[in-house]
Amino acid sequence: MTSTEFPNVEFPRTAERSRLLVFASQRNSVDPFVAIDWTLPIGDDDFHLCPETLPLFGTPLWDAMTDTARYEYSRHEAAALCGAGIWFENVLMQVVLRHLGDLPVTDPAHRYLLVEVADECRHSMMFGEFIRRANTPAYRPSLSGAALGGDEGPGARVVSYLLILAVEEILDHMNRLTMRDERVHAISREMARVHVLEEARHVSFAKTYLAEAWPTLDANDRSMARELAPALVGVVADLCVDPAVYDHLGIADGAAVARANPHHQAVIIAGLTKLTTLLDELGIIDADHRDEWSATGLIAA
């Protein structure tokens, strides 16, 4: 595929991927307010996430909980994950919208990114509906969206898409386990299924863009991306534990125990494996920065 086959496009492989993803979106997109039976009560008779993905799983605090307390904890963790999902999607949609502003409408990526924004809006509405019906606080990260940086310039935009992948790969790992787990409430399973289906397209676009954009960066932009990536992906991973959940439930030192939990750390590493493998192949994780990725708990030591 040569650039002359795609006049007025940013990257030809990304343009071709975008064409395919638009067709896939037309064939298989989901309205969560039709697909999910929201009349089902959300209570503490089931888990609301796969229990093995809960941050306290396997700790003495978890072992001391009754079944009902575990179900309640999972309901709040699911709501916190939904709140983080809304926050992430609002932040990352800004990246996409700024990217759209730089693309000609003749680039197939322009149309696809509009489809992706529409998907993310539906997902945020779905997550908000769960939080309202789960009768929990409106959990959300306390960080400013600026904590994940801006995307001025090609290097910063590459980092932004890298962060999009970090968010989506961690959630995808958890959602794939959740949607297949019969111990989990039907609404949570169906939300996970919807999210997996549509986020797979977002991941495909971001990976194609990242792989095509990275070789075009100059040495300074590559150095900047390598420096920023482990710290910023670490911020994303850290937001998977919301201290407000433990404060609300009265679980003393819960957030600290969760973050130090080797099982939770393994879940994060597993969730990021597809991304870190790609970054390794591209040379974004290089010999000079590998120890930082490991020390941040993002790859196995």
C-alpha positions as CSV (number, residue, x, y, z in Angstrom):
1,M,0.0,0.0,0.0
2,T,1.6,3.3,-1.1
3,S,0.8,6.8,0.1
4,T,-0.4,7.7,-3.4
5,E,-3.3,5.4,-3.0
6,F,-4.5,7.5,-0.1
7,P,-4.2,11.2,-1.1
8,N,-4.5,13.7,1.8
9,V,-4.1,11.1,4.5
10,E,-1.8,11.1,7.6
11,F,-0.7,7.5,7.4
12,P,-1.8,5.0,4.7
13,R,-1.9,1.8,6.9
14,T,-3.9,3.7,9.5
15,A,-6.2,4.9,6.7
16,E,-6.8,1.4,5.4
17,R,-7.4,0.1,9.0
18,S,-9.9,2.9,9.5
19,R,-11.9,1.9,6.4
20,L,-12.2,-1.6,7.7
21,L,-13.1,-0.4,11.2
22,V,-15.9,1.8,9.9
23,F,-17.4,-1.2,8.1
24,A,-17.1,-3.3,11.3
25,S,-18.8,-0.6,13.3
26,Q,-21.7,-0.5,10.9
27,R,-22.1,-4.3,11.2
28,N,-21.8,-4.6,15.0
29,S,-22.4,-1.7,17.3
30,V,-24.5,-2.0,20.4
31,D,-27.0,0.3,22.2
32,P,-26.5,-0.5,25.9
33,F,-30.0,0.7,26.7
34,V,-31.4,-1.9,24.4
35,A,-28.9,-4.8,24.9
36,I,-28.9,-4.7,28.7
37,D,-31.9,-5.5,31.0
38,W,-31.6,-2.6,33.4
39,T,-34.8,-3.7,35.2
40,L,-32.7,-6.3,37.1
41,P,-31.9,-5.2,40.6
42,I,-28.3,-4.5,41.5
43,G,-27.6,-5.8,45.0
44,D,-25.2,-7.9,47.0
45,D,-26.2,-11.4,45.9
46,D,-23.6,-11.7,43.2
47,F,-20.2,-10.4,42.3
48,H,-20.1,-7.4,40.0
49,L,-16.6,-8.1,38.7
50,C,-14.6,-11.3,38.3
51,P,-13.5,-11.7,42.0
52,E,-9.9,-12.6,40.9
53,T,-9.6,-9.1,39.4
54,L,-10.6,-7.3,42.6
55,P,-7.6,-5.5,44.2
56,L,-8.0,-7.1,47.6
57,F,-8.4,-10.6,46.3
58,G,-6.1,-13.0,48.1
59,T,-5.2,-10.7,50.9
60,P,-6.0,-11.3,54.7
61,L,-8.6,-8.5,54.3
62,W,-10.3,-10.5,51.6
63,D,-10.1,-13.7,53.6
64,A,-11.8,-12.1,56.6
65,M,-14.8,-10.9,54.5
66,T,-18.1,-12.7,54.5
67,D,-19.6,-13.6,51.1
68,T,-22.0,-10.7,51.4
69,A,-19.2,-8.3,52.2
70,R,-17.3,-9.5,49.2
71,Y,-20.3,-8.9,47.0
72,E,-20.8,-5.4,48.4
73,Y,-17.1,-4.7,47.9
74,S,-17.3,-5.9,44.3
75,R,-20.3,-3.6,43.7
76,H,-18.3,-0.6,44.8
77,E,-15.2,-1.6,42.9
78,A,-17.4,-2.1,39.8
79,A,-18.8,1.4,40.3
80,A,-15.4,2.9,40.8
81,L,-14.1,1.2,37.7
82,C,-17.1,2.6,35.8
83,G,-16.3,6.1,37.2
84,A,-12.7,5.8,36.2
85,G,-13.9,4.6,32.8
86,I,-16.0,7.7,32.3
87,W,-13.0,9.9,33.4
88,F,-10.6,8.2,31.2
89,E,-12.9,8.3,28.2
90,N,-13.6,12.0,28.7
91,V,-9.8,12.7,28.9
92,L,-8.9,10.5,25.9
93,M,-11.8,11.7,23.7
94,Q,-10.1,15.1,23.9
95,V,-7.0,13.5,22.4
96,V,-9.1,12.1,19.6
97,L,-11.0,15.3,19.0
98,R,-7.7,17.3,18.8
99,H,-6.4,14.6,16.4
100,L,-9.6,15.0,14.3
101,G,-9.0,18.8,14.1
102,D,-5.7,18.0,12.4
103,L,-7.0,15.5,9.9
104,P,-8.6,16.3,6.5
105,V,-12.1,14.9,6.1
106,T,-10.7,12.9,3.1
107,D,-8.6,10.8,5.4
108,P,-10.6,7.7,6.4
109,A,-9.3,8.0,9.9
110,H,-11.4,11.2,10.2
111,R,-14.6,9.2,9.9
112,Y,-13.5,6.4,12.0
113,L,-12.4,8.6,14.9
114,L,-15.9,10.2,14.8
115,V,-17.3,6.7,15.2
116,E,-15.0,6.0,18.1
117,V,-16.1,9.1,19.9
118,A,-19.7,8.0,19.5
119,D,-18.8,4.6,20.9
120,E,-17.1,6.2,23.9
121,C,-20.1,8.4,24.6
122,R,-22.4,5.4,24.7
123,H,-20.0,3.6,27.0
124,S,-19.9,6.5,29.4
125,M,-23.7,6.6,29.5
126,M,-23.7,2.9,30.2
127,F,-21.2,3.3,33.0
128,G,-23.2,6.1,34.5
129,E,-26.3,4.1,34.4
130,F,-24.6,1.3,36.4
131,I,-23.4,3.8,39.0
132,R,-26.8,5.3,39.5
133,R,-28.5,1.9,39.8
134,A,-25.8,0.4,42.0
135,N,-26.6,3.0,44.7
136,T,-22.9,3.8,45.3
137,P,-21.1,7.1,45.5
138,A,-20.2,8.7,42.2
139,Y,-16.6,7.5,42.3
140,R,-14.1,9.2,40.0
141,P,-10.3,9.8,40.0
142,S,-9.3,12.9,41.9
143,L,-6.6,13.7,39.4
144,S,-6.9,16.5,36.8
145,G,-7.0,15.3,33.3
146,A,-3.8,17.2,32.8
147,A,-2.0,14.5,34.8
148,L,-1.9,12.4,31.6
149,G,-0.3,15.2,29.7
150,G,-1.3,17.0,26.5
151,D,-0.8,16.0,22.9
152,E,0.9,19.0,21.3
153,G,3.2,17.7,18.6
154,P,3.7,14.2,17.0
155,G,5.7,12.8,19.9
156,A,3.1,13.8,22.5
157,R,0.3,12.4,20.3
158,V,2.1,9.0,20.2
159,V,2.3,9.0,24.0
160,S,-1.5,9.9,24.1
161,Y,-2.4,6.9,22.0
162,L,0.0,4.7,24.0
163,L,-2.1,5.8,27.1
164,I,-5.3,5.1,25.3
165,L,-4.0,1.5,24.8
166,A,-2.9,1.2,28.4
167,V,-6.5,2.1,29.6
168,E,-8.2,-0.1,27.1
169,E,-5.9,-3.1,27.5
170,I,-6.3,-3.2,31.3
171,L,-10.1,-2.9,31.0
172,D,-10.2,-5.4,28.2
173,H,-8.3,-8.0,30.4
174,M,-10.7,-7.5,33.3
175,N,-13.8,-7.4,31.1
176,R,-13.0,-10.6,29.2
177,L,-12.8,-12.4,32.6
178,T,-15.9,-10.8,33.9
179,M,-18.2,-11.4,30.9
180,R,-17.5,-15.2,31.0
181,D,-17.9,-15.5,34.8
182,E,-21.3,-17.0,35.9
183,R,-20.6,-15.8,39.4
184,V,-21.0,-12.2,38.2
185,H,-24.3,-10.3,38.0
186,A,-26.0,-10.4,34.5
187,I,-25.8,-6.6,34.0
188,S,-22.1,-6.5,34.8
189,R,-21.4,-9.4,32.4
190,E,-23.3,-7.7,29.6
191,M,-21.6,-4.4,30.2
192,A,-18.3,-6.2,29.9
193,R,-19.3,-7.9,26.7
194,V,-20.4,-4.6,25.1
195,H,-17.2,-2.9,26.1
196,V,-15.0,-5.8,24.8
197,L,-16.8,-5.9,21.5
198,E,-16.4,-2.2,20.7
199,E,-13.1,-1.4,22.4
200,A,-11.5,-4.1,20.3
201,R,-11.9,-1.7,17.3
202,H,-10.4,1.2,19.3
203,V,-7.4,-0.9,20.2
204,S,-7.0,-2.0,16.6
205,F,-6.9,1.6,15.5
206,A,-4.6,2.8,18.2
207,K,-2.1,0.0,17.7
208,T,-2.0,0.6,13.9
209,Y,-1.5,4.3,14.4
210,L,1.2,3.8,17.1
211,A,3.1,1.4,15.0
212,E,3.0,3.6,11.9
213,A,3.6,6.9,13.7
214,W,6.6,5.8,15.8
215,P,9.1,5.3,13.0
216,T,8.3,8.9,11.7
217,L,9.3,10.6,15.0
218,D,12.6,12.4,15.3
219,A,15.2,11.5,17.9
220,N,14.0,14.1,20.4
221,D,10.4,13.0,20.2
222,R,11.4,9.3,20.6
223,S,13.5,10.2,23.7
224,M,10.6,12.2,25.2
225,A,8.1,9.3,24.6
226,R,10.5,6.8,26.2
227,E,11.0,9.0,29.2
228,L,7.3,9.8,29.8
229,A,5.7,6.5,29.0
230,P,6.4,4.4,32.1
231,A,5.4,7.2,34.6
232,L,2.2,8.0,32.7
233,V,1.2,4.3,32.3
234,G,2.0,4.0,36.0
235,V,-0.6,6.7,36.7
236,V,-3.2,4.8,34.7
237,A,-2.4,1.6,36.6
238,D,-2.6,3.3,39.9
239,L,-6.0,4.6,39.2
240,C,-7.3,1.0,39.2
241,V,-7.4,1.4,43.0
242,D,-9.7,4.1,44.3
243,P,-9.1,5.0,48.0
244,A,-12.6,6.4,48.2
245,V,-14.0,2.8,48.0
246,Y,-12.1,1.7,51.1
247,D,-13.0,4.9,53.0
248,H,-16.7,4.5,52.2
249,L,-16.7,0.8,53.2
250,G,-14.6,1.5,56.3
251,I,-11.8,-0.9,55.2
252,A,-8.8,0.4,57.2
253,D,-5.6,0.6,55.0
254,G,-7.6,-1.0,52.2
255,A,-6.0,1.1,49.4
256,A,-2.5,0.5,50.6
257,V,-3.1,-3.2,51.0
258,A,-4.6,-3.4,47.6
259,R,-1.7,-1.6,45.9
260,A,0.8,-3.8,47.7
261,N,-1.1,-7.0,46.9
262,P,1.1,-9.2,44.6
263,H,-2.1,-10.7,43.0
264,H,-3.4,-7.2,42.1
265,Q,0.1,-6.3,40.7
266,A,0.0,-9.5,38.6
267,V,-3.5,-8.5,37.2
268,I,-2.1,-5.2,36.1
269,I,0.9,-6.8,34.5
270,A,-1.3,-9.3,32.7
271,G,-3.7,-6.5,31.6
272,L,-0.7,-4.6,30.1
273,T,1.0,-7.5,28.5
274,K,-0.3,-7.0,24.9
275,L,0.7,-3.3,25.1
276,T,4.1,-3.8,26.6
277,T,4.9,-6.5,24.1
278,L,4.1,-4.1,21.3
279,L,6.2,-1.3,23.0
280,D,9.1,-3.8,23.3
281,E,8.8,-4.7,19.6
282,L,8.8,-1.0,18.6
283,G,11.7,-0.1,20.9
284,I,9.7,2.2,23.1
285,I,10.6,0.0,26.0
286,D,14.4,-0.1,25.5
287,A,17.3,-1.2,27.6
288,D,17.7,2.2,29.2
289,H,14.1,2.3,30.5
290,R,13.3,-1.4,31.1
291,D,14.2,-1.2,34.8
292,E,11.8,1.8,35.3
293,W,8.9,-0.2,33.7
294,S,9.7,-3.1,36.0
295,A,10.1,-0.9,39.2
296,T,6.8,0.8,38.4
297,G,5.1,-2.7,38.4
298,L,4.1,-2.6,34.7
299,I,6.2,-5.5,33.5
300,A,7.5,-8.6,35.2
301,A,10.9,-8.2,36.9
